[in-house]
Amino acid sequence: MIIFQNISKTYQIGDEKVHALSHANIHIYREEFVSIIGPSGSGKSTMMNIMGCLDTPDEGQYILDGQPIEHCTESDLARIRSRKIGFIFQSFHLIGNMSAEENVELPLIYQKLSARERKERVKESLNKVGLYKRRRHKPSQLSGGQQQRVAIARAMAQGPSLYLADEPTGNLDSNTGYQIMNLFHELHEQGNTIVLITHDESVASQAERSIRMKDGDAKEVMV
């Protein structure tokens, strides 16, 4: 589903060039659960941004689900992000003045779904993460684990086949992190592809396979 062929990415920060990725080559197959692990600055987040069509490489080719991304327009990339990819972030990225159900519904409005279908998807997704009864609560009224479950419900409601999770347990205690990982296992068992970025060895080991990042390079290792 995901192919990186000699992907490189360099950022200019002041007078310094930072080589975030250097000729990285990876393959992630459909319905796999893969972790990407490495220390801060190893290129993990840059890799996820390219995977999620939030950024483009300077060199190399990225093929997503058989489609070379370099030929896509900005509107094509936006459509891919909206319909194919579910993003889950460490900091949740919920809108503070909106309720849980409103946060889950928002991407569906951009998909131009009918109000009836949006309502059905929101209910189904919040039920799956066990938060439908708290659907009218705002993020400030929810614990960190509950906010992350709302974020997962938001991704689920879009109906993606690929979930990209960037340190999804990073701000959570170990017990809550365990509950969140169980949700990812459930999503995987339902036939979704999961790519989970982490610096935590215990989290990474729960995937079928790991890709270890170091200095912008990727090395595939069996877990």
RAPE-V727349 format. One record per helix or strand of 3 or more residues. SS is the DSSP state (a for helix, b for strand). FROM is the first residue (numbers start at 0). LEN is the number of residues. If there is no record, write none. Layout:
BEGIN
ss: <SS/SS>
from: <FROM/FROM>
len: <LEN/LEN>
END
This chain:
BEGIN
ss: <b/b/b/a/b/a/a/b/a/a/a/a/a/b/a/b/a/b/b>
from: <1/15/32/43/58/68/73/84/99/114/131/138/143/161/173/192/200/208/216>
len: <12/13/5/8/6/3/11/5/11/14/3/3/14/5/16/6/4/6/6>
END
